[in-house]
Amino acid sequence: MTRLSPFNVVSLTFGFVFLYLPMLILVIYSFNASKLVTVWAGFSTKWYGELLSNDAFLDAAWVTLRVAVISSTFATVLGTMAAYVLVRGGRFYGRTLFSGMIYAPLVMPEVITGLSLLLLFIGIGMDRGVLTIVLAHTTFSMCFVSVVVSSRLMTFDQSLEEAALDLGASPFEAFRLITLPIIAPAVISGWLLAFTLSLDDLVIASFTSGPSATTLPMKIWSSVRLGVSPEINALSTILIGLVTIGVIAASIASKQSALRAKRDEQAAARAQ
Amino acid sequence: MAETVFAPWDDPDEKPLIRFRNVTKRFGDFTAIDDLTLDIFAQEFFALLGPSGCGKTTMMRMLAGFEHPTSGSIELAGSDIASVPPNKRAVNMMFQSYALFPHLSVWDNIAFGLRRESSDKDAIAKRVEEMLKLTRLEKFARRKPHQISGGQRQRVALARSLAKAPKLLLLDEPLGALDAKLREATQFELMDIQEKTGTTFVIVTHDQEEAMTVASRIAVMDEGRIMQVATPDRIYEAPESVYVADFIGDVNIIEGQVKAASDGLFQLSFADGQPPVLAASETPFYDGQNAHLAVRPEKVSIHTEQPDASDNLLQGKVLDIAYLGNLSTYHVELPGGQVIKAQTANTRRLSRRSITWEDPVWISWTKTAGVLLDR
């Protein structure tokens, strides 16, 4: 273990304070007994209780979760298909244009994406609700999936697919039995990325939702405009807790798979 | 022992298993295969040999179905296979990178092809066990590809491609990733397996020693064309062109003008002030024709004292010595500046070697030692 110099200790402290102080304050005030956000009146968990009985928040959370799961699943299927064609399709006519167009939504301002989708839904006379938010989220998150999956496919040894064909697999079987299992980690991380994007999207959801559907970020945003309530703090603390648990679980899982890979390598070395 | 020699290519009644007919393959402006015609017979161990970019891999990929000829036809067992996709061909390929499926065990890798065509679990298991036994991999059946050594991976790839008992097995630089010792052992193993299974093997390689060791016949390729197809000994001893002579092994090429000497004998004048060299040739040359004499270094003898009369005797001095342990190659410079390589087996210990740098020496070879070539 190297000892940190005083300079390093100071920079580390500043960095982490900068990152985590706002969240820490939020967490602390979620346990505040007072209704006033800025006045500390003792420890209490009553806002958590009130949150659980607040149907508006629970409904919004349920809508958000449904939208995120469905849209990220659609986005993963479409994004993986797009990535596969763009990486494997060879030099078909207009390929450069297509790959440029797949990546364009990455840098497109969300306001424009939201507005254009709104105009489309009005134009075709679609009632705005959960379905339109799902469609909108699928649209903007599939390009993120496509980027993640295509970067994996580019390093994928194509002779594996050829070997599968050579051994009698149909092109679809080769994809299902060989390509997909091997690129699965990239597909899963694409799904997680799409899920996260959908979960915290405010702008596009605001454009494409209707009176029947409100997502959690929209609900938080609109409540905050009427003043920050300790309930919001409690809700945010729960979200932070969930994300923290997710990150820790993911890092434990990846550490274990690294350990397993190391054991395998040692077994291989012994076998030689 | 009156064993019949395996030489279906000499039998006019024999039907070839594979027939390339005027096959041309272009990638854009680049011609990879140029009007190529070739027959490969059943149970052959056929080597496609050539430098990188000569089209040998393209030929193999056309046989596997990953590339299609621009013109011409490829027949397998008498029927055109142009329209048959790779997954419907009775041809299997062993990839250069082995292309083992990393997420499947050795057992499942070998079973992959069998499962595509049959759902009979017992028959598949039986065949996989057979393949594991053939390639001595029984102990590793449950391992994943990254848990076994390079040589074992190579055997898994072979077992996987042989499992479906293909009519034709294609091997793309199969031993390229192995170290020299393992490669040599594996070459004999390959030949053994080829003999046991009776499968036709087509191997692509740029390693001439590998081709010489394993193949029944070798096709030497250059720039999409076949320069010569013959048995390894014919390729080595009777090359048809300077390219083939030069590509396989080490060779001295002496260029000069021919003059007929007597029946089947020719004199080649190659430099002013040097006596012409004498060479026998079955192909006729006219007087004054430009020709090349190809003589292998091991057929040139080197002497410290002038030997008794020989067909060809030249004097020079030692310019360089390449010591390879078992052999030494002497580069002998003639007065005119030409360098002739002579090779001797080091039957004596190094300390007792009698020839060293700058020594005046005589080199000699017989009139039948070399091949006279017009191109």
Boltz contact constraints between the chains, C-beta under 6 A:
constraints:
  - contact:
      token1: [A, 159]
      token2: [B, 95]
      max_distance: 6.0
  - contact:
      token1: [A, 159]
      token2: [B, 97]
      max_distance: 6.0
  - contact:
      token1: [A, 159]
      token2: [B, 99]
      max_distance: 6.0
  - contact:
      token1: [A, 160]
      token2: [B, 99]
      max_distance: 6.0
  - contact:
      token1: [A, 162]
      token2: [B, 66]
      max_distance: 6.0
  - contact:
      token1: [A, 163]
      token2: [B, 95]
      max_distance: 6.0
  - contact:
      token1: [A, 163]
      token2: [B, 99]
      max_distance: 6.0
  - contact:
      token1: [A, 165]
      token2: [B, 86]
      max_distance: 6.0
  - contact:
      token1: [A, 165]
      token2: [B, 87]
      max_distance: 6.0
  - contact:
      token1: [A, 166]
      token2: [B, 64]
      max_distance: 6.0
  - contact:
      token1: [A, 166]
      token2: [B, 86]
      max_distance: 6.0
  - contact:
      token1: [A, 166]
      token2: [B, 92]
      max_distance: 6.0
  - contact:
      token1: [A, 166]
      token2: [B, 93]
      max_distance: 6.0
  - contact:
      token1: [A, 167]
      token2: [B, 112]
      max_distance: 6.0
  - contact:
      token1: [A, 167]
      token2: [B, 113]
      max_distance: 6.0
  - contact:
      token1: [A, 168]
      token2: [B, 87]
      max_distance: 6.0
  - contact:
      token1: [A, 168]
      token2: [B, 113]
      max_distance: 6.0
  - contact:
      token1: [A, 168]
      token2: [B, 116]
      max_distance: 6.0
  - contact:
      token1: [A, 168]
      token2: [B, 117]
      max_distance: 6.0
  - contact:
      token1: [A, 169]
      token2: [B, 87]
      max_distance: 6.0
  - contact:
      token1: [A, 169]
      token2: [B, 116]
      max_distance: 6.0
  - contact:
      token1: [A, 170]
      token2: [B, 87]
      max_distance: 6.0
  - contact:
      token1: [A, 178]
      token2: [B, 101]
      max_distance: 6.0
  - contact:
      token1: [A, 181]
      token2: [B, 103]
      max_distance: 6.0
  - contact:
      token1: [A, 182]
      token2: [B, 103]
      max_distance: 6.0
  - contact:
      token1: [A, 264]
      token2: [B, 146]
      max_distance: 6.0
  - contact:
      token1: [A, 264]
      token2: [B, 147]
      max_distance: 6.0
  - contact:
      token1: [A, 267]
      token2: [B, 147]
      max_distance: 6.0
  - contact:
      token1: [A, 268]
      token2: [B, 147]
      max_distance: 6.0
  - contact:
      token1: [A, 271]
      token2: [B, 148]
      max_distance: 6.0
  - contact:
      token1: [A, 271]
      token2: [B, 149]
      max_distance: 6.0
  - contact:
      token1: [A, 272]
      token2: [B, 149]
      max_distance: 6.0
